[in-house]
C-alpha cells in the first residue's frame, strides 16, 4: 500500500475536464485507488468514480491524499502524482 499527498495545481481544481482525465487515468490501473481532500478534511472516495471525485470539491491549491493498493500501485502512484503536478490539463 502506498499513500501520497499532492497539491492540486489546476486553475479549476479537480472539476469537470481535469477530474474526467484524472478518473480515466485512475481506471487504467488495476490497483484500488482512493482520494481524499485533506484541505477540507473530507472522506476517502473511489478515485475511479467521476461523481465521487467531483463530490469532494478539490479547488486549486487544495492538498489531497491518494492511497494505492494492488499489483500496479507504484506505476499508478507515479502517473497520478505527475498528473496532479500539472497546472494545465
ROKELUM-43940 format. One record per atom (N, C-alpha, C, CB): residue number from 0; atom name; x, y negated, z negated. Coordinates in steps of 0.05 Angstrom, whole numbers. Each point is the difference from the previous one (the first is absolute). Glycine has a CB too. Layout:
BEGIN
 num atome     px     py     pz
 NUM    CA      X      Y      Z
...
REM end
This chain:
BEGIN
 num atome     px     py     pz
   0     N     17     24      0
   0    CA    -17    -24      0
   0     C     18    -25      0
   0    CB    -37     25    -24
   1     N     30    -44     41
   1    CA     14    -25      2
   1     C    -19    -23     -5
   1    CB     32     20     33
   2     N    -24    -39    -50
   2    CA    -15    -24     -4
   2     C     17    -24      7
   2    CB    -27     22    -37
   3     N     15    -41     52
   3    CA     15    -24      9
   3     C    -18    -24     -2
   3    CB     28     28     31
   4     N    -15    -51    -37
   4    CA    -15    -25     -2
   4     C     10    -18     23
   4    CB     -6      4    -50
   5     N    -13    -19     61
   5    CA      6    -18     23
   5     C    -17    -25     -3
   5    CB     12     39     30
   6     N     -2    -60    -17
   6    CA    -15    -25      2
   6     C    -12     -1     28
   6    CB     30    -24    -33
   7     N    -56     17     34
   7    CA    -14     -2     26
   7     C      7    -27     12
   7    CB    -38     31    -15
   8     N     50    -32     39
   8    CA      9    -25     12
   8     C    -17    -10     22
   8    CB     45     14    -12
   9     N    -65      2     21
   9    CA    -18     -9     22
   9     C    -15    -25     -9
   9    CB     -4     47     17
  10     N      1    -66      1
  10    CA    -14    -25     -7
  10     C    -29      5    -10
  10    CB     28    -24     34
  11     N    -41     45    -23
  11    CA    -27      6     -8
  11     C     -1     23    -20
  11    CB    -16    -15     45
  12     N     39     23    -55
  12    CA      1     23    -19
  12     C     -6     26     15
  12    CB    -13    -31    -38
  13     N      3     50     23
  13    CA     -8     25     12
  13     C    -30     -1      7
  13    CB     35     26    -26
  14     N    -41    -42     45
  14    CA    -28     -5      9
  14     C     -2      5     30
  14    CB     -8    -33    -38
  15     N    -14     43     47
  15    CA     -6      4     28
  15     C     22     14     15
  15    CB    -27    -41     -2
  16     N     40     27     21
  16    CA     20     13     17
  16     C     23     13    -14
  16    CB    -13    -33     34
  17     N     27     19    -53
  17    CA     22     13    -14
  17     C     -9     24    -16
  17    CB     23    -44     -2
  18     N    -47     43    -10
  18    CA    -10     23    -15
  18     C     -5     23     18
  18    CB    -21    -31    -33
  19     N     10     26     57
  19    CA     -5     22     19
  19     C     26     13      9
  19    CB    -41    -24     15
  20     N     61      8    -10
  20    CA     26     11      8
  20     C     13     15    -23
  20    CB      6    -37     33
  21     N     -9     27    -57
  21    CA     11     13    -24
  21     C    -13     28     -3
  21    CB      9    -45    -22
  22     N    -35     46     23
  22    CA    -14     25     -3
  22     C      7     20     22
  22    CB    -38    -25    -22
  23     N     40     15     47
  23    CA      7     18     22
  23     C     27     12     -4
  23    CB    -27    -28     31
  24     N     46     12    -41
  24    CA     27     10     -6
  24     C     -1     20    -23
  24    CB     20    -44     17
  25     N    -35     38    -38
  25    CA     -2     18    -23
  25     C    -12     27      9
  25    CB     -6    -39    -31
  26     N    -13     38     49
  26    CA    -13     25      9
  26     C     19     17     17
  26    CB    -44    -24     -1
  27     N     65     13     11
  27    CA     19     15     16
  27     C     18     19    -17
  27    CB     -1    -37     33
  28     N     -2     35    -59
  28    CA     16     16    -18
  28     C    -18     21    -15
  28    CB     33    -38     -6
  29     N    -22     61      1
  29    CA    -14     21    -14
  29     C     -3     -5    -30
  29    CB     17     32     35
  30     N      2    -46    -46
  30    CA      0     -5    -29
  30     C    -25    -16     -9
  30    CB     50      1      1
  31     N    -57      3    -26
  31    CA    -21    -16    -13
  31     C     13    -27     -6
  31    CB    -24     41    -20
  32     N     10    -63     27
  32    CA     10    -27     -5
  32     C    -21    -16    -13
  32    CB     30      3     40
  33     N    -23    -15    -63
  33    CA    -19    -18    -13
  33     C     12    -28     -1
  33    CB    -18     38    -28
  34     N      0    -58     25
  34    CA      8    -28      0
  34     C    -14    -14    -23
  34    CB      7      0     51
  35     N      7    -18    -64
  35    CA    -12    -15    -22
  35     C     10    -29      1
  35    CB     -3     42    -29
  36     N    -15    -60     25
  36    CA      7    -29     -1
  36     C      8     -6    -28
  36    CB    -32    -12     38
  37     N     58      9    -43
  37    CA     10     -5    -27
  37     C     -8    -28     -9
  37    CB     39     31      8
  38     N    -38    -50     11
  38    CA     -5    -28     -7
  38     C    -28     -3    -12
  38    CB     30    -14     37
  39     N    -49     29    -27
  39    CA    -28     -2    -11
  39     C     -6     23    -20
  39    CB    -14    -21     43
  40     N     35     35    -50
  40    CA     -3     23    -19
  40     C    -23     18     10
  40    CB     18    -28    -38
  41     N    -17     34     63
  41    CA    -21     16     13
  41     C      3     30     -4
  41    CB     -5    -36     33
  42     N    -15     50    -23
  42    CA      0     29     -1
  42     C     16     12     23
  42    CB    -45     -1    -23
  43     N     54     26     20
  43    CA     13     14     22
  43     C    -21      9     20
  43    CB     38     15    -31
  44     N    -31    -19     57
  44    CA    -19      8     21
  44     C     16     17     21
  44    CB    -30    -41     -8
  45     N     15     56     23
  45    CA     11     16     22
  45     C     10    -19     22
  45    CB    -31     39    -11
  46     N     56    -39     17
  46    CA     12    -18     20
  46     C     -8      8     28
  46    CB     38     -8    -31
  47     N    -52     31     34
  47    CA     -8      9     27
  47     C    -29     -7      5
  47    CB     32     37     -3
  48     N    -44    -54    -14
  48    CA    -28     -9      3
  48     C     -1    -30      4
  48    CB    -16     39    -28
  49     N      8    -48     51
  49    CA     -1    -28      6
  49     C    -18    -15    -19
  49    CB      9     10     48
  50     N    -32      1    -54
  50    CA    -19    -13    -18
  50     C     12     -4    -28
  50    CB    -38     20     26
  51     N     52      1    -35
  51    CA     12     -2    -27
  51     C     23    -19     -1
  51    CB    -14     47     -8
  52     N     31    -47     30
  52    CA     22    -19      1
  52     C    -10    -29      0
  52    CB     28     35     25
  53     N    -49    -40    -10
  53    CA    -11    -27      1
  53     C    -13     -8    -27
  53    CB     -7      5     50
  54     N     -4     15    -64
  54    CA    -14     -5    -25
  54     C     19    -11    -22
  54    CB    -32     37     12
  55     N     58    -30    -11
  55    CA     17     -9    -22
  55     C     10    -29      4
  55    CB     14     47     -6
  56     N    -22    -59     29
  56    CA      5    -29      4
  56     C     29     -9     -4
  56    CB    -47     -7    -14
  57     N     64     18     30
  57    CA     29     -8     -1
  57     C      4    -25     16
  57    CB     14     47     -7
  58     N     -8    -69     -5
  58    CA      6    -25     13
  58     C     30     -3      4
  58    CB    -41    -22    -20
  59     N     49      1     35
  59    CA     28     -5      5
  59     C     14     -3    -27
  59    CB    -10    -22     44
  60     N     34     33    -46
  60    CA     17     -1    -24
  60     C    -10     17    -24
  60    CB     13    -45     15
  61     N    -34     61    -11
  61    CA     -8     18    -21
  61     C     20     23     -1
  61    CB    -49    -13      5
  62     N     53     23    -30
  62    CA     17     24     -3
  62     C    -18     25      0
  62    CB     34    -27    -28
  63     N    -25     47     43
  63    CA    -15     25      1
  63     C     18     23     -8
  63    CB    -29    -18     37
  64     N     17     39    -46
  64    CA     14     25     -7
  64     C    -10     22     17
  64    CB      6    -15    -48
  65     N     13     29     61
  65    CA     -7     23     17
  65     C     11     25    -13
  65    CB      1    -28     42
  66     N    -17     49    -42
  66    CA      9     26    -10
  66     C     -3     21     22
  66    CB    -14    -13    -47
  67     N     35     28     51
  67    CA      1     20     21
  67     C      5     27    -13
  67    CB     17    -34     34
  68     N    -32     54    -25
  68    CA      3     27    -10
  68     C     -5     20     23
  68    CB    -13    -14    -47
  69     N     34     28     55
  69    CA     -3     20     21
  69     C     26      6     14
  69    CB    -47    -15      5
  70     N     45     31     16
  70    CA     24      9     14
  70     C     15    -22     16
  70    CB    -22     43      3
  71     N      8    -64      5
  71    CA     14    -21     15
  71     C     -1    -27    -16
  71    CB    -12     23     43
  72     N     13    -21    -69
  72    CA     -3    -24    -17
  72     C     22    -21      5
  72    CB    -22     29    -34
  73     N     47    -20     38
  73    CA     22    -19      5
  73     C     -3    -16     26
  73    CB     30     30    -27
  74     N    -35    -16     49
  74    CA     -5    -15     25
  74     C    -24    -18     -2
  74    CB     21     37     26
  75     N    -42    -28    -40
  75    CA    -24    -17     -3
  75     C      6    -24    -16
  75    CB    -29     41      2
  76     N     44    -38    -24
  76    CA      8    -23    -17
  76     C     17    -20     16
  76    CB     -2     30    -41
  77     N     20    -20     57
  77    CA     17    -17     16
  77     C    -16    -16     21
  77    CB     38     32     -7
  78     N    -56    -18     21
  78    CA    -15    -12     22
  78     C    -20    -21    -11
  78    CB      4     42     26
  79     N    -18    -35    -48
  79    CA    -20    -19    -10
  79     C     14    -24    -14
  79    CB    -33     38     -6
  80     N     56    -33     -6
  80    CA     16    -21    -12
  80     C      9    -20     21
  80    CB     15     31    -37
  81     N     -6    -20     59
  81    CA      9    -17     23
  81     C    -24    -16     11
  81    CB     37     32     11
  82     N    -60    -19     -9
  82    CA    -24    -14     10
  82     C     -7    -23    -18
  82    CB    -16     43     20
  83     N     16    -39    -46
  83    CA     -8    -21    -19
  83     C     21    -23     -1
  83    CB    -25     34    -26
  84     N     49    -28     34
  84    CA     21    -20      0
  84     C     -2    -21     23
  84    CB     30     34    -22
  85     N    -48    -27     41
  85    CA     -4    -18     22
  85     C    -16    -24     -8
  85    CB      2     39     32
  86     N      2    -62    -19
  86    CA    -16    -23     -6
  86     C    -22     -4     21
  86    CB     39    -21    -23
  87     N    -37     35     45
  87    CA    -20     -1     21
  87     C     -6     29      9
  87    CB     16    -45     16
  88     N    -42     50    -10
  88    CA     -8     26      8
  88     C      3      4     30
  88    CB    -31      3    -38
REM end
